[in-house]
Amino acid sequence: MDLKGMMLKSVANQALGKFVLSDVECNRVHAAKLAELHS
């Protein structure tokens, strides 16, 4: 694979990682709110 392709791939992986992290964070906050409601 050429250098440009590798750069694009790493950038895409970083973006994907950020999306996954923010998604997990949202789920965690949502779960915490649900727990508060039910307690």
C-alpha positions in Angstrom: 0.0 0.0 0.0 1.3 3.5 -0.8 1.9 6.2 1.8 -1.1 8.2 0.9 -3.4 5.2 1.3 -1.8 4.5 4.7 -2.4 8.1 5.8 -6.0 8.0 4.7 -6.5 4.7 6.5 -5.0 5.9 9.8 -7.1 9.1 9.6 -10.2 7.0 9.0 -9.4 4.7 11.9 -8.9 7.7 14.2 -12.3 9.2 13.1 -14.0 5.8 13.6 -12.4 5.5 17.0 -13.7 8.9 18.1 -17.2 8.0 16.9 -17.2 4.8 18.8 -15.9 6.6 21.9 -18.5 9.3 21.8 -21.2 6.6 21.1 -20.0 4.7 24.2 -20.0 7.9 26.2 -23.6 8.7 25.1 -24.7 5.2 26.1 -23.1 5.6 29.5 -24.7 8.9 30.2 -28.1 7.5 29.0 -27.7 4.4 31.2 -26.9 6.7 34.2 -30.0 8.8 33.6 -32.1 5.7 33.3 -30.6 4.3 36.6 -31.5 7.6 38.3 -35.1 7.4 37.0 -35.5 3.9 38.3 -33.9 4.3 41.7 
